[in-house]
């Protein structure tokens, strides 16, 4: 008997039991403000409350959420505690979103 283990990269779906959880990957399109404390929050609109998630926005403007249930979500981009922009997103499958700062 041979057994193999494949390690999934961060942009693949996470499988738990018989359930496959989607991901939402995002990118800030315009130049990032200097010395900003940027982060993203994923807020469920129609999904369960436990799917509330935070993600750090990397220096290249990318961020990712994974493991949420299917549903409608709101992505909030913040600088510290100040809301910069929001964007609605459908979390029923793997999504890639581009967000432009004002």
Order of alpha helices (4+ residues) and beta strands (2+ residues): beta-beta-beta-beta-beta-beta-beta-beta
